[in-house]
Amino acid sequence: MSNLLDPEILRTVLDNLQTGVCLTDREQKIRFWNEGAERITGYHRHEVVGHLWRENVLPQCDGHACAFCGATCPFIPAVLNGKSLETKIDLRHKDGHRMPVRLWMVPIRDGHGSIIGTAQSFDRQAQISERRRQQSLAMYGCLDQITEIPNHSFTEFHLRESIASFTEYHLPFGVMVIEVDALDHFRSSYGREAADAILHVVAQTLKDALRPTDFLGRWGETQFLAILLNSTNSGVTSAAERIRRLVRCAGLQWWGDQLKVNTFLGHATVQGGDSTELLLERARQSLERSRTKLASSSATQSASSGR
């Protein structure tokens, strides 16, 4: 009879778990990466084993804090203090978009009790329900094929429904218009496929940055529309700042180049007597102020560097 605790059997079990499993040494170099981790992050084991965790999956982490999500580096308490932890953290998918996961981390000790590394398991939330939702939208022609989020028609319908709910039940919400900057220049420099790919990265980053109760859809060739339910003006403003930071950190590897885009954000909260046109007009005005502010800031920086 086979021994269930045989190392090869245990390795096979770990490798076939749907949850991501990763083992790292004291220097945070990845020594084991299972199929679940490949599925969740998009990184194959030969791309990460032997490399530091933060080189790929946490590329913005400097070992103390992660610029990508703002969280304190989870390796510090596990490696230095021998503490187990459970936390939410943002990983970066191989495609470039931000990806929130729940992470469990425990220290690994040798026979003498010394810490020799850490074991991590992680998983995304609500993947199955999201997949079913996308399949339903695609079935009824409501899914944008490039970004894999609701298309303009369905987004417009959802906005009208939100206005109607506010009128009847006074349920507050806010909207954000997010515009990808200089997409035409990006397309002419790298091609349509690259432009479509970066739009997909931005869309996935935006979707993961929002709450499950919020809505994100394609609004135009270069624009997205987010509808934030039960949000005040301060809440929408805070969400806009968080999204600016996250999209700025997202990127796309394209034929050896790291491609990034800038975004402008305009936002507004619903008011009594609003129509979709009035609400969107205030969001567009906010978008123009955002564009003007960024242009002014860039001009100031250029003038300062030229001195």
C-alpha positions in Angstrom: 0.0 0.0 0.0 1.3 3.4 -0.9 2.3 5.9 1.8 0.1 8.9 1.6 2.9 11.0 3.1 5.4 10.0 0.5 7.1 13.3 -0.7 6.3 12.6 -4.4 2.6 11.9 -3.6 2.4 15.1 -1.6 4.0 17.1 -4.4 1.5 15.7 -6.9 -1.4 16.7 -4.6 -0.1 20.2 -4.2 0.6 20.5 -7.9 -3.0 19.7 -8.8 -4.8 21.9 -6.3 -7.0 24.6 -7.9 -5.7 27.1 -5.2 -2.4 28.7 -6.0 0.4 27.2 -3.9 3.9 28.8 -3.8 7.0 27.9 -1.6 9.7 30.5 -1.2 13.1 30.5 0.6 14.3 33.0 3.1 15.5 35.3 0.3 11.9 35.2 -1.1 13.0 33.2 -4.2 10.2 31.0 -5.5 11.1 27.3 -5.2 7.7 25.7 -6.0 4.8 27.0 -8.1 1.8 24.7 -8.7 -0.7 24.5 -11.6 -3.3 26.5 -9.6 -0.8 29.4 -9.3 -0.2 29.2 -13.1 -4.0 29.3 -13.7 -4.6 32.3 -11.4 -1.6 34.5 -12.4 -0.9 33.4 -16.0 2.8 32.8 -15.1 4.2 29.3 -15.9 6.5 27.8 -13.4 9.6 28.1 -15.6 9.0 31.8 -15.6 9.0 32.3 -11.9 10.8 29.4 -10.2 14.3 30.6 -9.0 13.2 34.3 -9.2 12.2 36.6 -6.5 8.4 36.7 -5.8 8.4 40.5 -6.4 10.2 40.3 -9.8 7.0 39.1 -11.5 3.9 38.7 -9.4 4.7 41.6 -7.1 6.9 43.7 -9.4 6.2 46.9 -7.6 7.2 45.5 -4.2 10.5 46.7 -2.7 10.5 44.3 0.2 8.8 46.8 2.5 5.7 48.1 0.8 4.0 47.4 -2.5 3.5 50.4 -4.7 1.0 48.4 -6.7 -1.5 48.0 -3.9 -0.1 50.0 -1.1 0.0 47.0 1.3 2.8 46.3 3.6 5.0 43.5 2.2 3.5 40.2 3.7 6.9 38.4 3.7 8.3 40.5 6.6 6.3 39.1 9.5 6.3 35.6 8.1 10.1 35.4 7.5 11.4 37.6 10.3 8.9 37.0 13.0 7.6 33.6 12.2 4.0 34.7 12.1 1.3 33.2 10.0 -1.1 35.6 8.3 -4.1 36.0 6.1 -4.5 39.1 4.1 -5.9 40.6 0.9 -3.2 41.7 -1.5 -2.9 42.8 -5.2 -1.0 40.5 -7.5 -0.2 41.4 -11.1 -1.5 38.9 -13.7 0.9 38.1 -16.6 -1.4 40.0 -18.9 -0.7 43.2 -16.9 -3.9 43.9 -14.9 -4.2 44.2 -11.2 -5.6 41.1 -9.5 -6.9 41.1 -5.9 -6.5 37.8 -4.1 -6.8 36.4 -0.6 -3.4 35.2 0.6 -2.5 32.8 3.3 1.1 32.6 4.4 2.9 30.4 7.0 6.6 30.1 7.9 8.4 26.9 7.1 10.8 25.6 9.8 13.5 23.0 9.7 14.0 20.2 12.3 15.8 22.7 14.6 12.9 25.2 14.5 14.7 27.7 12.3 12.7 29.5 9.6 13.9 28.4 6.2 11.1 29.9 4.0 7.4 30.5 3.6 4.4 28.7 2.1 1.7 30.7 0.5 -1.7 29.8 -0.9 -3.9 32.3 -2.7 -7.1 32.4 -4.7 -9.3 34.9 -6.5 -12.8 35.6 -5.3 -16.0 35.1 -7.2 -14.3 33.7 -10.4 -17.1 31.2 -11.2 -20.0 33.7 -10.8 -18.1 36.3 -12.9 -17.5 33.7 -15.7 -21.2 32.8 -15.7 -22.2 36.5 -15.9 -19.9 37.0 -18.9 -21.4 34.0 -20.6 -24.9 35.4 -20.1 -23.9 38.8 -21.5 -22.2 37.3 -24.5 -25.3 35.1 -25.2 -27.5 38.2 -25.5 -25.0 40.3 -27.4 -24.2 42.6 -24.4 -20.5 41.9 -24.1 -17.7 43.9 -25.6 -15.4 41.5 -27.3 -12.2 43.4 -26.8 -12.4 44.3 -23.2 -14.7 41.5 -22.0 -17.0 43.9 -20.1 -20.5 45.1 -20.9 -20.8 47.0 -24.2 -22.0 50.6 -24.6 -25.7 49.6 -25.2 -25.9 47.6 -22.0 -24.0 50.2 -20.1 -26.4 52.9 -21.2 -29.3 50.7 -20.2 -27.7 50.1 -16.7 -27.2 53.9 -16.3 -30.9 54.6 -17.1 -32.0 52.0 -14.6 -29.7 53.6 -11.9 -31.3 57.0 -12.6 -34.8 55.4 -12.3 -33.9 53.7 -9.0 -32.6 57.0 -7.6 -35.8 58.8 -8.7 -38.1 56.2 -7.1 -36.1 54.9 -4.1 -33.4 57.7 -3.6 -30.6 55.2 -3.9 -27.4 57.3 -4.3 -24.7 56.5 -6.8 -21.9 58.1 -8.7 -20.4 57.7 -12.1 -16.9 57.9 -13.4 -15.9 58.4 -17.0 -12.4 57.0 -17.6 -10.6 57.9 -20.8 -7.4 56.2 -22.1 -5.1 58.9 -23.2 -3.5 59.1 -26.7 -4.8 55.7 -27.9 -4.5 56.7 -31.5 -0.8 57.4 -31.1 -0.5 54.1 -29.3 -2.2 52.3 -32.1 -0.1 53.9 -34.8 3.1 53.1 -32.9 2.4 49.5 -31.9 -0.5 48.4 -34.0 -4.2 47.7 -33.4 -3.6 44.4 -31.6 -1.4 46.1 -29.0 -4.1 48.9 -28.6 -6.8 46.3 -28.1 -4.6 44.4 -25.6 -3.9 47.5 -23.5 -7.6 48.3 -23.5 -8.2 44.9 -22.1 -5.6 45.3 -19.4 -7.1 48.7 -18.4 -10.6 47.2 -18.3 -9.6 44.3 -16.1 -7.7 46.5 -13.8 -10.7 48.8 -13.5 -13.0 45.9 -12.9 -10.9 44.4 -10.1 -10.5 47.9 -8.5 -14.2 48.3 -8.1 -16.5 46.8 -5.5 -18.6 43.7 -6.4 -21.7 46.0 -6.3 -20.3 48.5 -8.8 -20.7 48.4 -12.5 -18.2 48.9 -15.3 -18.9 49.1 -19.0 -17.4 50.2 -22.3 -18.6 53.7 -23.1 -16.6 54.6 -26.3 -13.6 53.7 -28.3 -11.3 55.2 -25.6 -13.7 55.5 -22.7 -15.2 53.4 -19.9 -18.1 54.2 -17.6 -18.2 53.1 -14.0 -21.4 53.3 -11.9 -20.7 53.2 -8.1 -23.7 52.3 -6.1 -24.5 53.8 -2.7 -21.6 56.3 -3.0 -21.3 59.9 -1.8 -19.1 62.5 -3.6 -16.2 61.8 -1.2 -16.5 58.1 -1.8 -16.4 58.5 -5.6 -13.5 60.9 -5.3 -11.6 58.4 -3.2 -12.3 55.6 -5.7 -11.1 57.8 -8.6 -7.8 58.4 -6.8 -7.3 54.7 -6.2 -8.1 53.8 -9.8 -5.7 56.4 -11.1 -2.9 54.8 -9.1 -3.7 51.3 -10.0 -4.0 51.9 -13.7 -0.8 53.9 -13.7 0.9 50.7 -12.3 -0.7 48.4 -14.8 1.1 47.6 -18.0 1.5 45.2 -20.9 4.6 43.3 -22.1 4.6 43.6 -25.9 7.5 42.1 -27.9 9.9 42.9 -25.1 8.6 46.4 -24.4 6.7 47.4 -21.3 3.7 49.4 -22.5 1.7 51.7 -20.3 -1.0 54.3 -20.9 -2.3 57.3 -19.0 -5.9 57.8 -18.1 -8.1 60.8 -17.3 -11.0 60.4 -14.9 -14.1 62.6 -14.5 -16.8 61.8 -11.9 -20.1 63.1 -10.6 -22.7 62.0 -8.1 -26.4 61.9 -8.9 -28.6 64.8 -7.8 -32.4 65.3 -7.6 -33.9 66.0 -11.0 -31.0 64.5 -12.9 -31.3 62.9 -16.3 -28.6 60.7 -17.8 -27.6 63.7 -19.9 -27.2 66.1 -16.9 -25.3 63.6 -14.8 -22.9 62.7 -17.7 -22.4 66.4 -18.5 -21.0 67.0 -15.0 -18.8 64.0 -15.3 -17.5 65.2 -18.7 -16.8 68.6 -17.2 -14.8 66.9 -14.4 -13.0 64.9 -17.1 -12.0 68.1 -18.9 -10.6 69.6 -15.6 -8.6 66.4 -15.1 -7.2 66.6 -18.6 -6.3 70.3 -18.2 -4.7 69.7 -14.8 -2.5 66.9 -16.1 -1.5 69.0 -19.2 -0.6 72.0 -16.9 1.4 69.7 -14.6 3.3 68.2 -17.5 4.1 71.7 -18.9 5.4 72.8 -15.5 7.6 69.7 -15.2 9.0 70.3 -18.8 9.7 73.9 -18.0 11.5 73.0 -14.7 13.6 70.3 -16.4 14.7 72.7 -19.2 16.2 75.2 -16.7 
